[in-house]
Amino acid sequence: MSLPTDAAAFLRVLPVMSKSEGVWEGMYRRYDAEGKFMSAHRSRVVFRLLRDRPGPEIYSQTNIYRFADGKLQVIESTGTFDGERLNFGSDRGVKGWSIDDRTDPHGRICLMYMDVTVDTPQLKAGTTCYELVQVSDCGRFRTRMTQYALGGKTVMRTLIDEEFVTRDWAAKDWAKLELAPP
């Protein structure tokens, strides 16, 4: 028997992750393996749950980064829901999955796993990443911690603090709106 893969099932099976639908803005701070500060940049994340699709391709996300030197980077991700977890990939050679932590008695935590499949400016192909996402009880704040490892050895960590902007991700073309440098 196959599991439902539509948006209604996504909302029911992944209620914590569903709280991330909408637009978030915040700051990424990167650290090397020894904990030394590397860089910081502003971010806007647009998480879309495509409710009009019958499934399983119901997820789309745009990450917009503004760096201190003024450069802008936009990363597009899409994904499918298999009835239990979100499976996604990006245009930068990252693929992975995300699930709610069903053992969290407070219903605040999601876990994400990613494989880097091509070299990027920060990471080499073969790097694996785990990200812990915590959504506040009020739904206004989100914190994320990402750890990157290559060959089992930590190569970088990222701390992300975000604030919720709006659930109405379709109201504007958020990717084209200005995002100030850090």
C-alpha positions, 0 to 999 in steps of 0.5 A, spaced: 500 500 500 503 506 497 502 512 502 499 519 500 504 524 497 500 530 496 500 537 500 495 535 505 499 528 507 505 533 507 502 537 512 499 531 517 506 527 516 511 533 517 507 538 521 514 541 524 517 542 517 510 545 515 511 551 519 517 553 515 512 554 509 513 562 507 519 567 507 524 567 512 530 572 513 536 572 517 544 571 518 548 565 516 555 565 520 560 560 518 566 557 522 571 552 520 573 545 523 576 548 529 571 553 530 574 559 527 569 564 524 570 564 517 564 569 514 557 571 515 552 573 510 544 575 510 539 570 507 532 570 505 529 563 504 522 562 500 519 555 502 513 553 498 509 548 499 505 547 492 498 545 494 495 545 487 499 539 485 497 532 486 504 530 489 509 527 490 513 534 487 510 539 491 516 542 494 520 548 492 525 553 495 529 559 493 535 561 498 537 568 496 544 570 499 547 577 500 555 577 502 559 582 505 562 584 498 555 585 495 555 579 491 548 575 490 547 568 490 540 564 488 540 557 489 533 553 487 531 547 490 525 542 488 523 536 492 518 530 492 514 527 498 514 520 499 509 519 504 514 519 510 520 524 508 521 530 503 527 528 498 530 534 495 535 536 490 538 543 488 541 546 482 548 546 486 549 539 486 546 538 493 541 532 494 538 530 501 532 529 505 528 532 511 524 529 516 520 531 523 523 529 529 518 525 531 521 523 538 521 531 540 515 532 545 515 539 544 514 538 536 520 543 534 525 539 531 526 537 523 533 534 521 536 534 514 541 530 511 545 532 504 550 530 500 554 534 496 555 531 489 559 537 485 565 541 488 562 548 490 566 554 492 566 552 500 565 544 499 568 538 495 564 533 492 563 527 497 561 532 503 555 530 507 551 535 511 547 534 517 542 540 519 538 541 525 532 546 524 528 548 530 522 552 530 520 557 536 513 555 539 510 562 536 513 560 529 516 567 529 523 564 529 527 559 526 535 557 528 539 552 524 545 548 525 549 545 520 555 540 520 559 538 514 564 532 514 568 530 508 571 522 509 568 523 516 572 529 518 568 536 520 570 541 515 565 546 516 559 548 521 554 554 519 549 557 524 543 560 522 538 565 525 532 567 522 525 571 523 519 569 519 516 574 514 510 572 511 506 565 510 504 568 503 510 566 499 506 568 492 505 575 494 511 578 491 517 575 487 521 575 493 528 573 489 528 579 486 527 584 492 533 587 495 537 584 500 542 588 504 549 586 505 551 584 512 
